Amino acid sequence: RFVLASHFFWGLWSILQAKISTIEFGYLDYARSRFEAYFQHKAQ
């Protein structure tokens, strides 16, 4: 039910974290996977 909102939110969060976080993590890769999932579900 809220799958699209969840993927979109976490995608945005990951982009922000990539800019401001000092923790080494693949935030942009995570954002990419979340937005890919968002667009896959949206197309269904």
DOVO-351446 format. One record per residue (C-alpha): residue number from 1; residue in one letter; chain; z, y, x. Coordinates in pm, whole numbers, plus 50000, padded with zeros to 5 digits. Each point is the difference from the previous one (the first is absolute). Example, Ala and Ser with C-alpha at 12.3 -4.5 7.8 and 13.67 -1.06 7.14 Angstrom:
<sites>
<site pos="1" code="A" unit="A" w="50780" v="49550" u="51230"/>
<site pos="2" code="S" unit="A" w="49934" v="50344" u="50137"/>
</sites>
This chain:
<sites>
<site pos="1" code="R" unit="A" w="50000" v="50000" u="50000"/>
<site pos="2" code="F" unit="A" w="50091" v="50244" u="50274"/>
<site pos="3" code="V" unit="A" w="49795" v="49837" u="50273"/>
<site pos="4" code="L" unit="A" w="49768" v="50297" u="50048"/>
<site pos="5" code="A" unit="A" w="50285" v="50250" u="50020"/>
<site pos="6" code="S" unit="A" w="50185" v="49782" u="50251"/>
<site pos="7" code="H" unit="A" w="49701" v="49960" u="50233"/>
<site pos="8" code="F" unit="A" w="49918" v="50371" u="49977"/>
<site pos="9" code="F" unit="A" w="50359" v="50111" u="50064"/>
<site pos="10" code="W" unit="A" w="50047" v="49775" u="50303"/>
<site pos="11" code="G" unit="A" w="49662" v="50104" u="50136"/>
<site pos="12" code="L" unit="A" w="50101" v="50366" u="49987"/>
<site pos="13" code="W" unit="A" w="50345" v="49924" u="50141"/>
<site pos="14" code="S" unit="A" w="49841" v="49817" u="50294"/>
<site pos="15" code="I" unit="A" w="49772" v="50292" u="50081"/>
<site pos="16" code="L" unit="A" w="50297" v="50236" u="50001"/>
<site pos="17" code="Q" unit="A" w="50203" v="49763" u="50216"/>
<site pos="18" code="A" unit="A" w="49714" v="49976" u="50249"/>
<site pos="19" code="K" unit="A" w="50033" v="50376" u="50048"/>
<site pos="20" code="I" unit="A" w="50378" v="50045" u="50004"/>
<site pos="21" code="S" unit="A" w="50163" v="49671" u="50101"/>
<site pos="22" code="T" unit="A" w="50118" v="49928" u="50353"/>
<site pos="23" code="I" unit="A" w="49999" v="49624" u="49929"/>
<site pos="24" code="E" unit="A" w="49705" v="49813" u="50146"/>
<site pos="25" code="F" unit="A" w="49833" v="49825" u="49710"/>
<site pos="26" code="G" unit="A" w="49642" v="49966" u="49881"/>
<site pos="27" code="Y" unit="A" w="50046" v="50247" u="49715"/>
<site pos="28" code="L" unit="A" w="49631" v="50086" u="49976"/>
<site pos="29" code="D" unit="A" w="49902" v="49633" u="49991"/>
<site pos="30" code="Y" unit="A" w="50259" v="49944" u="49728"/>
<site pos="31" code="A" unit="A" w="49866" v="50300" u="49806"/>
<site pos="32" code="R" unit="A" w="49648" v="49864" u="50031"/>
<site pos="33" code="S" unit="A" w="50103" v="49662" u="49862"/>
<site pos="34" code="R" unit="A" w="50188" v="50162" u="49711"/>
<site pos="35" code="F" unit="A" w="49704" v="50221" u="49907"/>
<site pos="36" code="E" unit="A" w="49762" v="49704" u="50025"/>
<site pos="37" code="A" unit="A" w="50224" v="49811" u="49758"/>
<site pos="38" code="Y" unit="A" w="50016" v="50309" u="49777"/>
<site pos="39" code="F" unit="A" w="49622" v="50025" u="49974"/>
<site pos="40" code="Q" unit="A" w="49959" v="49624" u="49950"/>
<site pos="41" code="H" unit="A" w="50242" v="50002" u="49707"/>
<site pos="42" code="K" unit="A" w="49852" v="50319" u="49860"/>
<site pos="43" code="A" unit="A" w="49652" v="49844" u="49991"/>
<site pos="44" code="Q" unit="A" w="50123" v="49707" u="49789"/>
</sites>
